[in-house]
Amino acid sequence: MPIPIMVAAVAVGCSLPLMWWSLASARTPGRSARDNLGATDLRQAVLARSASERALRPLGQFLAERGRRLTPASWAAALDRRRILAGQPVTWPMERLLAAKVVLGLGGLLVGYLLFSSNRTAMWFLLWLAVTALAYFAPDLLLMSRGQERQAEIQRELPDTLDQMTIAVEAGLGFDSAMARSARSGSGPLAQEFTRTLQEAQLGVSRSAALRHLMERTNVPDLRHFVLALIQAENYGIPVADVLRTQAAELRVKRRQRAEEHAMKIPVKIVFPVVLCILPALFIVILGPAAIRIYQTFAGMG
């Protein structure tokens, strides 16, 4: 590959993370709201921003608008769904994600073209398409990874949280008070979701609707079963303490079964590293000197 093309590819590849960092490091909505509330003059508030922020903000809005127009509605809805499952991070609003898809997509297209221009073969053309697609869907992959980590964390926290709520309800607290106590004592995503559910209930949303919103925002099977059991218990007048006790015991059994399942999968997972990596090296160490000695013996006889 010619040196100018390599230099251009490296320069573009280095500029993409810098541009993404610049867009992602813009002020969060909370900080903007605090600054605007404290400002008495709109012109003074605008001039108080840094030069890079004043330059990047219109650029980010322009790219977000182009990204919204170029992204199909179904893809945008899927991206928004992944963002919800990831916990709706404040630093990743939809506008910033759409702008990032445009920037990364164009950058991947340019890098792939630079690679393809020096080697015009079918393999490099497929590599061009792969680089472009990977760069364009990088925000989706990041959100998907963060959402899966968040779901796994909620699933790990749920049994202990239900045990705590069961103790609180049996001690005389109501269900909402027990949930609020668990939300205050926790710091993970489950505590955040409980806090949001209680806030919805305080705004006038019914408990069943707020619980269904919790179920839709998390999409965790164990939490879904717990919410459906609570809604059914509320409809039929079953004591909440009995439901919490039963669900907590069931989740403890499921957690133990998952641990046993993971332990049983370990021997199968280590077969391929042992066969492909450890055994060949072991054979070389053990049989290598013997093979060399045999070769030297036959060579001396000849």
N, C-alpha and C positions, 0 to 999 in steps of 0.2 A: 504494500500500500504506500502511495507517495506520502512524503513527510508533511506537506501542507494539509492534506486531507486528514491525516492523523492528528495534527495540531488543532484543526478546526473541530474535529469530533470531540477531542478532549476539552476544548474550550466550551463547546455547547453543553457537553455533559456536566462540566463544573458550574456553568451558569444556571442550569435548571434548579439544582438544590438551593442556590443563592436566591433565585427569584422566588421559589416556593417559600423559603424561610422569610423573605421580606414580606410576602403576602400574609403568611401565617403569623408573623410577629406584629401585625397591626393591632390596634387597640381593641380590646374585647368590648362587647356591648355594655357590660357592667361599668367598666372604666369610662366609656364614652358617656354613659348616663350620669355618672357622678361628676364628670367634668362639666357637662352641660348644665346640670343643676346648680353647680357652684359658680358658673359664669354669669356675669351681668351683661356682657356685651357679646353678641354673636361673632362680630368681626374679631374681637380680642380672643375669643375662644378658638377661632379658626387659625389666627396667626400664632397662637401659642403652640400649635402642633409643629413638629419638626419638619424640615424641608422634605426629607424622604417620605414621611407620612403623607404630606400634602400631595406629593407627586404620585405615590403608589395608590392612594385611595381612589382617585378617578380611574386609574388603570385597572384596579381590581374590579370596580363597578362595570367598566366597559367589558372586561373579559367575562365577568359573571353573566352579563346580558347576552353576550355572544354564546357562551356555554349553554344558557337556558334555551336559546333559539336552536342551537345545533343538536342538543340532546333530546332524543325522543321522550315523549311523556312517560312511557312505561319504564324507560331507563332512569329517568329522574325520580319516579315514584319508588323504584327499587333502591336507588341511592338514599332517598329520604328514609326508607324503611331500615336500611342498614345503619343509618345515623341514629335512628331511634333505639335500635337494639344496642348500639354502642354507648347509650346513655346521653345522647344529644349533647356532645361536648361543646362548650361555649366557644372554644377557639376554632371549631370546625363548622361554621354555619353553611347553609346550602350554597349561598353566593360564593363563598370562598372555595368550596369544593368544586363547583362548576367552573370557576376561573382556573383552578388548578388542573382540571381535566383538559381545558383548552391549552394551557401552557405546556403541560407535560405531553399532550398528544402532538402538538406541533414540534416540540423538541424531539420526541421520539421519531417523528416523521423525518425531520432533518438529519438526525444522526443515522437513521437507517438508510436514507438516500446517500449520505456521504460514504457509508460502507458499501452500498450497492454500486456506486458509480465507479469504483476501482475494480470490482469483480462482478461483472455482469453475467452471473450464472443463476440458475433456478434456485440453488440452495441459498445464495445471498439475497435473492428476492424474497424468499420465504422468511429469512432472518429479518429483512426489512419490515415485513408485515408483523412479525412477532414482536419486534422492538416497539413498533408504533402501538400495537394493541396493549402490550404490557405497560407502556408509559401512560396510555389513556385511561386504563382501568386501575392504575396504581391507587388512587383514592378509594375505590371500591374495595380493593384488597386490604388496605389498611383498616377501613371501617369494619370489614368482615372479621379480620383478625381481632380487633379490639372488642367487637361484639361477642365473639366466641369466648374470649378470656373473661369478659364480664358475666356471661351466662354461667361459665364454669365456677366463677367466684360466688355467684348467687346460689348455685346448687350446693356448694360446700357450706355456705353460711346458713342455709335454710333449716337443717335439723336442729342445730344449737339454738337458733332464734325461736323456733317453735317450742322447744323445751322451756326457754325463758318466758315466753308468752303463756305457756300452760301453767307455770308456777305463779305468774302474776294473776291470771284469771282465777285460779283456785284460791289465791290469797284474798280475793274479793274485788279486784279491779275489773272494770268493763273491758270489752274487746278493744275499743278504740284507745283506752288508757294503756292497756297492755302493749298495743302496737306502738303507741307513742313512746313508751318506756324503752322498748326494744330499739326504736329508731334513735333515741337519745344516747343509748349505751353503745350503739354500733357506729362504725365509721366506713363500712364498705358500701357497695352498690345496693345491697338489699335494704340497708338502713335509709339510703337516699330515696329508694322507691317507696318505702313505707311512709317517709315524710311527705312525699308528693301525694300519695294516696290520701293521707290525713288532710292535707291542704285542700284537695278536691272536695272531700267530705265537708270541710268547714265552709266552702263556697256554695254549698247547697246541693252538690251531687249526691245521689243516693249511695248507700254503702255498696250495694251490689254493682252499680255502674262503676264506682271508683275501683272496686276490686277487679272488674273486667278490664278496665283500662290498665291496671297493674299487670294483669295477665298478658295483655296484648303488647305492652312495652317491653316485657322481659322475654317472653316466649321460651320459658323454662318448663319442661314437662312436669317436674315435681311441684313447682309453684302453681302450675295450671291445675293439677289435681287438687291441691290444697284450696285454691280459690273456688273451684267448682263445688267442693265439699262444703265450704263455708256458705256459699249461696244456697245450696240445697238445704243445709241445716237452718238457715234463716227462713226459708220458705215453709219448712215443715215444723218449725218450732223446736228443733233439737238443741239441747244446751251446747253452747260454744265450747265449754271446757271439755266435754266428751269428744268433740270433733278435734280439738287441738291435741288432746292426749293420744287419740287414735292415729292422727296424721304424724305426730312426732315419733311414735313407735314404728310406724310403717317406714318413715324416712330413715330412721336409724338402721332398720333391716336392709333397706335398699343401699345405703352407704356401705354397709358391711359386705353386701353381695358385690357391689362394684369393686371394692378393694380386693376381694377374692378373685373376681374376674380378671382384673389387671395383673394380679400375681400369677394366675394361670397362663396368661399370654406371654409372660416374660421368657419362658424356655423357647417358645416358638420364635420370638423376635430375635433371640441371640443365636439362632441356628445359622442364619446367613452370614453375620459377621465372623462367626467361628469358622465356617466352611470356606469362606472367600478370603479372609484376612489372616486369621490365626493359624489354621492348619497348614496352608502353604508355607508360611514363614517357619513353622515348626519343622516341616519336612525338609526344608532347605538347610536348617541348622543341624538337624540330626543326620540326614542322608547325604548332605553336601560333602563333608570330608571323606566319607566312605566312597562316594562316587569318584572323587578326585584320586584317592588312593588306588582304586581299581583301575582307573584310566592310566595312571602312571605305571602300574604293574604290567598291564597288557602292552603299553607302549615300550617298556623296557624289554619285554620278551620279544617284541617284533624287531 
